[in-house]
Structures are given as C-alpha cells and as structure tokens.
Amino acid sequence: MKSFNITYISPINGRQDMELDVNANRLFDRDGETWFKYDDDIAWYNPETGEAEFRVCEVITATLCTDTKAKAAYMERFGTAAE
C-alpha cells in the first residue's frame, strides 16, 4: 500500500499540520483537488444535527513515502518505535 507525507489545514484549530505515513486510502480526489479523511473510519457525533459526521480537509502538499520498506524492516528486527 502506498503511503504519503501530507500537509493540510487542521479542521480542529485551523492551523497547518503535517501527518506522516498516511495510507493512500485516506486520500481522495474531489473536483481535481486532493482531500484527506481526517477521522478515517471513526465518525464524531454532531449534537446539532444528531448524526455522525466525518471531517475532511484539503491537502496542501502530498509526497510519496519512499522509506516504507526500510521502516518495516527496522520494526521487524528491533520492535516497535515506542520501545
């Protein structure tokens, strides 16, 4: 699976944010622009409408990750990043 490093405007605070190793399935095209599924598969409850909603935000930059295989090999040999 391809992954990308992306820069986007956060829907929470309106500031520019960066997210690393985002799976390609969380990015989609809307009218020729790339958008990011901020909440992925977990919706948040909107008390005003009474429905579950997903937040999406426009991507400013997206660059393909080229070190995914290197990370996987490192994790396999030495364990998780938090150890």
Backbone as JSON Lines, residues from 0, in Angstrom:
{"i":0,"aa":"M","n":[0.85,-1.18,0.0],"ca":[0.0,0.0,0.0],"c":[0.89,1.23,0.0]}
{"i":1,"aa":"K","n":[0.55,2.18,-0.84],"ca":[1.3,3.43,-0.87],"c":[0.97,4.27,0.34]}
{"i":2,"aa":"S","n":[1.94,5.05,0.77],"ca":[1.7,6.0,1.86],"c":[2.34,7.33,1.51]}
{"i":3,"aa":"F","n":[1.8,8.39,2.1],"ca":[2.22,9.74,1.77],"c":[2.49,10.54,3.04]}
{"i":4,"aa":"N","n":[3.38,11.5,2.93],"ca":[3.55,12.53,3.95],"c":[2.75,13.73,3.44]}
{"i":5,"aa":"I","n":[1.8,14.21,4.25],"ca":[0.92,15.28,3.78],"c":[0.96,16.48,4.71]}
{"i":6,"aa":"T","n":[0.65,17.63,4.13],"ca":[0.45,18.87,4.87],"c":[-0.98,19.32,4.58]}
{"i":7,"aa":"Y","n":[-1.71,19.71,5.62],"ca":[-3.11,20.08,5.48],"c":[-3.48,21.13,6.52]}
{"i":8,"aa":"I","n":[-4.65,21.72,6.36],"ca":[-5.18,22.66,7.35],"c":[-6.07,21.88,8.3]}
{"i":9,"aa":"S","n":[-5.75,21.89,9.57],"ca":[-6.47,21.11,10.57],"c":[-7.91,21.62,10.73]}
{"i":10,"aa":"P","n":[-8.89,20.71,10.73],"ca":[-10.27,21.14,10.95],"c":[-10.55,21.5,12.41]}
{"i":11,"aa":"I","n":[-9.65,21.17,13.3],"ca":[-9.84,21.44,14.72],"c":[-9.44,22.86,15.08]}
{"i":12,"aa":"N","n":[-8.21,23.26,14.67],"ca":[-7.72,24.58,15.08],"c":[-7.43,25.52,13.91]}
{"i":13,"aa":"G","n":[-7.6,25.07,12.67],"ca":[-7.39,25.93,11.5],"c":[-5.93,26.2,11.18]}
{"i":14,"aa":"R","n":[-5.02,25.47,11.8],"ca":[-3.6,25.67,11.55],"c":[-3.06,24.62,10.6]}
{"i":15,"aa":"Q","n":[-1.94,24.93,9.97],"ca":[-1.29,23.99,9.08],"c":[-0.67,22.87,9.9]}
{"i":16,"aa":"D","n":[-0.93,21.64,9.5],"ca":[-0.44,20.47,10.2],"c":[0.23,19.53,9.21]}
{"i":17,"aa":"M","n":[1.04,18.61,9.74],"ca":[1.69,17.61,8.9],"c":[1.43,16.24,9.49]}
{"i":18,"aa":"E","n":[1.17,15.29,8.64],"ca":[0.95,13.91,9.06],"c":[1.85,13.02,8.22]}
{"i":19,"aa":"L","n":[2.54,12.1,8.86],"ca":[3.48,11.22,8.18],"c":[2.87,9.84,7.99]}
{"i":20,"aa":"D","n":[3.26,9.18,6.92],"ca":[2.83,7.81,6.61],"c":[1.32,7.64,6.57]}
{"i":21,"aa":"V","n":[0.65,8.47,5.81],"ca":[-0.8,8.38,5.65],"c":[-1.08,7.38,4.52]}
{"i":22,"aa":"N","n":[-1.91,6.38,4.8],"ca":[-2.27,5.41,3.77],"c":[-3.01,6.11,2.63]}
{"i":23,"aa":"A","n":[-2.79,5.6,1.42],"ca":[-3.42,6.2,0.24],"c":[-4.94,6.11,0.29]}
{"i":24,"aa":"N","n":[-5.49,5.14,1.04],"ca":[-6.95,5.02,1.1],"c":[-7.6,6.13,1.93]}
{"i":25,"aa":"R","n":[-6.82,6.92,2.65],"ca":[-7.36,8.07,3.39],"c":[-7.35,9.35,2.56]}
{"i":26,"aa":"L","n":[-6.82,9.29,1.35],"ca":[-6.79,10.44,0.44],"c":[-7.77,10.18,-0.7]}
{"i":27,"aa":"F","n":[-8.48,11.23,-1.12],"ca":[-9.39,11.07,-2.24],"c":[-9.43,12.37,-3.05]}
{"i":28,"aa":"D","n":[-9.94,12.25,-4.26],"ca":[-9.98,13.38,-5.2],"c":[-11.39,13.96,-5.24]}
{"i":29,"aa":"R","n":[-11.47,15.28,-5.09],"ca":[-12.75,15.98,-5.2],"c":[-12.54,17.2,-6.09]}
{"i":30,"aa":"D","n":[-13.12,17.16,-7.27],"ca":[-13.02,18.25,-8.24],"c":[-11.57,18.6,-8.57]}
{"i":31,"aa":"G","n":[-10.73,17.59,-8.72],"ca":[-9.34,17.8,-9.1],"c":[-8.41,18.18,-7.95]}
{"i":32,"aa":"E","n":[-8.92,18.23,-6.74],"ca":[-8.1,18.55,-5.57],"c":[-8.04,17.34,-4.65]}
{"i":33,"aa":"T","n":[-6.93,17.19,-3.95],"ca":[-6.76,16.06,-3.04],"c":[-7.28,16.44,-1.66]}
{"i":34,"aa":"W","n":[-8.07,15.54,-1.07],"ca":[-8.64,15.75,0.26],"c":[-8.22,14.6,1.17]}
{"i":35,"aa":"F","n":[-8.17,14.87,2.46],"ca":[-7.72,13.93,3.48],"c":[-8.87,13.59,4.42]}
{"i":36,"aa":"K","n":[-9.13,12.3,4.62],"ca":[-10.15,11.86,5.57],"c":[-9.55,11.95,6.97]}
{"i":37,"aa":"Y","n":[-9.81,13.04,7.66],"ca":[-9.2,13.31,8.95],"c":[-9.59,12.28,9.99]}
{"i":38,"aa":"D","n":[-10.85,11.91,10.03],"ca":[-11.35,10.95,11.03],"c":[-11.24,9.51,10.58]}
{"i":39,"aa":"D","n":[-10.87,9.27,9.35],"ca":[-10.75,7.93,8.77],"c":[-12.07,7.19,8.87]}
{"i":40,"aa":"D","n":[-12.16,6.13,9.66],"ca":[-13.38,5.33,9.74],"c":[-14.22,5.64,10.97]}
{"i":41,"aa":"I","n":[-13.74,6.48,11.85],"ca":[-14.45,6.77,13.1],"c":[-15.08,8.16,13.0]}
{"i":42,"aa":"A","n":[-16.39,8.19,13.01],"ca":[-17.1,9.47,12.91],"c":[-17.24,10.1,14.29]}
{"i":43,"aa":"W","n":[-17.5,11.39,14.31],"ca":[-17.79,12.07,15.57],"c":[-19.25,12.47,15.56]}
{"i":44,"aa":"Y","n":[-19.84,12.53,16.71],"ca":[-21.27,12.83,16.84],"c":[-21.47,14.34,16.88]}
{"i":45,"aa":"N","n":[-22.29,14.84,15.97],"ca":[-22.62,16.26,15.92],"c":[-23.94,16.47,16.65]}
{"i":46,"aa":"P","n":[-23.92,17.11,17.81],"ca":[-25.15,17.28,18.58],"c":[-26.17,18.2,17.9]}
{"i":47,"aa":"E","n":[-25.72,19.08,17.02],"ca":[-26.65,19.99,16.34],"c":[-27.53,19.26,15.34]}
{"i":48,"aa":"T","n":[-26.93,18.33,14.58],"ca":[-27.7,17.6,13.58],"c":[-28.19,16.26,14.11]}
{"i":49,"aa":"G","n":[-27.57,15.75,15.17],"ca":[-27.93,14.46,15.73],"c":[-27.43,13.29,14.91]}
{"i":50,"aa":"E","n":[-26.42,13.52,14.06],"ca":[-25.89,12.47,13.21],"c":[-24.38,12.37,13.34]}
{"i":51,"aa":"A","n":[-23.87,11.21,12.94],"ca":[-22.42,11.01,12.9],"c":[-21.86,11.68,11.65]}
{"i":52,"aa":"E","n":[-20.75,12.37,11.79],"ca":[-20.14,13.08,10.66],"c":[-18.65,12.77,10.6]}
{"i":53,"aa":"F","n":[-18.13,12.83,9.39],"ca":[-16.7,12.65,9.16],"c":[-16.1,13.98,8.76]}
{"i":54,"aa":"R","n":[-14.93,14.29,9.3],"ca":[-14.26,15.53,8.93],"c":[-13.26,15.23,7.81]}
{"i":55,"aa":"V","n":[-13.25,16.1,6.82],"ca":[-12.28,16.02,5.74],"c":[-11.61,17.38,5.6]}
{"i":56,"aa":"C","n":[-10.39,17.4,5.11],"ca":[-9.7,18.67,4.91],"c":[-8.87,18.59,3.64]}
{"i":57,"aa":"E","n":[-8.68,19.75,3.04],"ca":[-7.93,19.83,1.78],"c":[-6.44,19.67,2.05]}
{"i":58,"aa":"V","n":[-5.78,18.92,1.18],"ca":[-4.35,18.68,1.3],"c":[-3.59,19.78,0.58]}
{"i":59,"aa":"I","n":[-2.59,20.34,1.27],"ca":[-1.75,21.38,0.66],"c":[-0.64,20.73,-0.16]}
{"i":60,"aa":"T","n":[0.09,19.8,0.47],"ca":[1.13,19.05,-0.24],"c":[1.05,17.58,0.14]}
{"i":61,"aa":"A","n":[1.4,16.72,-0.8],"ca":[1.46,15.28,-0.55],"c":[2.68,14.73,-1.27]}
{"i":62,"aa":"T","n":[3.57,14.09,-0.52],"ca":[4.75,13.49,-1.12],"c":[4.77,12.01,-0.79]}
{"i":63,"aa":"L","n":[5.11,11.21,-1.77],"ca":[5.14,9.76,-1.62],"c":[6.26,9.35,-0.67]}
{"i":64,"aa":"C","n":[5.95,8.47,0.27],"ca":[6.96,7.94,1.2],"c":[7.78,6.89,0.47]}
{"i":65,"aa":"T","n":[9.08,7.03,0.52],"ca":[9.95,6.07,-0.15],"c":[10.66,5.15,0.84]}
{"i":66,"aa":"D","n":[10.51,5.41,2.13],"ca":[11.23,4.63,3.13],"c":[10.33,3.64,3.87]}
{"i":67,"aa":"T","n":[9.2,3.27,3.3],"ca":[8.26,2.38,3.98],"c":[8.88,1.0,4.19]}
{"i":68,"aa":"K","n":[9.58,0.47,3.18],"ca":[10.2,-0.84,3.32],"c":[11.29,-0.82,4.38]}
{"i":69,"aa":"A","n":[12.03,0.27,4.45],"ca":[13.09,0.4,5.45],"c":[12.49,0.43,6.85]}
{"i":70,"aa":"K","n":[11.38,1.14,7.03],"ca":[10.71,1.18,8.34],"c":[10.2,-0.2,8.74]}
{"i":71,"aa":"A","n":[9.61,-0.91,7.78],"ca":[9.08,-2.24,8.07],"c":[10.2,-3.19,8.47]}
{"i":72,"aa":"A","n":[11.34,-3.12,7.8],"ca":[12.47,-3.97,8.14],"c":[13.01,-3.63,9.53]}
{"i":73,"aa":"Y","n":[13.06,-2.34,9.85],"ca":[13.52,-1.91,11.17],"c":[12.59,-2.42,12.27]}
{"i":74,"aa":"M","n":[11.28,-2.25,12.06],"ca":[10.31,-2.69,13.06],"c":[10.35,-4.2,13.26]}
{"i":75,"aa":"E","n":[10.55,-4.94,12.16],"ca":[10.63,-6.39,12.25],"c":[11.85,-6.84,13.05]}
{"i":76,"aa":"R","n":[12.94,-6.12,12.88],"ca":[14.18,-6.52,13.55],"c":[14.25,-6.03,15.0]}
{"i":77,"aa":"F","n":[13.86,-4.77,15.24],"ca":[14.06,-4.18,16.57],"c":[12.78,-3.97,17.37]}
{"i":78,"aa":"G","n":[11.62,-4.18,16.81],"ca":[10.37,-3.97,17.54],"c":[9.72,-2.66,17.17]}
{"i":79,"aa":"T","n":[8.78,-2.22,17.99],"ca":[8.03,-1.0,17.69],"c":[8.85,0.25,18.0]}
{"i":80,"aa":"A","n":[8.38,1.35,17.48],"ca":[9.1,2.62,17.67],"c":[9.02,3.1,19.11]}
{"i":81,"aa":"A","n":[8.02,2.68,19.86],"ca":[7.84,3.16,21.24],"c":[8.68,2.39,22.25]}
{"i":82,"aa":"E","n":[9.32,1.34,21.83],"ca":[10.11,0.54,22.79],"c":[11.44,1.19,23.09]}
